[in-house]
């Protein structure tokens, strides 16, 4: 009887110990799975965040304008203050884009290595879960067979029915516990499959990002070269306009000197001509202000081109439109200057004709005086 009680106590203790160990194993598996999921999320966010932050917030160095130095060196150089570092800025922009591409490539490679490590850890965890499941099933089968053997050997026939009922309850508990463990394993495997799918999707996205970057880099370089060429052409055209305006001012000074040296009878014409000259100078000042505004717009476009990365294609179209408008305005300025020169030529011709007429009249008057004096 004591041996039967001892066997029953031992069997119950083993069942409880097995339940405790199984439940603790399940809890440990769940904790390990949670830790693995958190590590995966942290690794992915840590690898992705710096690169995307850098791409969205990176700015290139800027060069200040040199209009102050031009004003101090030349009296009329403040009409067209041009920057002298377009090529340097574009070179810095190209170097910055190359560095960004290299940093992004290195971060993508690091992320791929992290994903491969996580895949290896997931495979190892799956293997450990399968081996733990198989060992648990074997232990439960061995324990059930040993318990039945010991019960058949030690328990008397009078208490066989009671012990069979307890054994049935134990089997039912083992079955429930096994089903619960099996369900946990199935859930764990489904979660691991989901994580594997997410990792595969991440790899696909990384490959697409690589392809897009490789395809976008030549286009950006070509657009930057085109913009540089257009800036150089615009600068050359504006320099030519500056020289032409200087020559026009010299012509105006010569005309004014010639008009001052003429006779006082031409005061009215001189006043009218001076008024025209003042109006012309006012127009020239307005044109100079307009050219300064146009240059400021061009400077803003250049600053926009150097500071912008992701939306460079859209803003390049706007810059081209500004360049076209600027060229149109320069053509209008050329037309107005041509009209001004023709007007000055007409005024000079009128003055010359007036001088000739007065000279003829003076000669005729002098001749009349001589005739009258000879008659007297």
Secondary structure, 3 states (H helix, E strand, C coil): CHHHHHHHHHHHHHHHHHHHHHHHHHHHHHHHHHHHHHHHHHHHHHHHHHHHHHHHHCCCCCCCCCHHHHHHHCCCHHHCCCCCCHHHHHHHHHHHHHHHHHHHHHHHHHHHHHHHHHHHHHHHHHHHHHHHHHHHHHHHHHHHHHHHHHHHHHCCHHHHHHHHHHHHHHHHHHHHHHHHHHHHHHHHHHHHHHHHHHHHHHHHHHHHHHHHHHHHHHHHHHHHHHHHHHHHHHHHHHHHHHHHHHHHHHHHHHHHHHHHCCCHHHHHHHHHHHHHHHHHHHHHHHHHHHHHHHHHHHHHHHHHHHHCCCCHHHHHHHHHHHHHHHHHHHHHHHHHHHHHHHHHHHHHHHHHHHHHHHHHHHHHHHHHHHHHHHHC
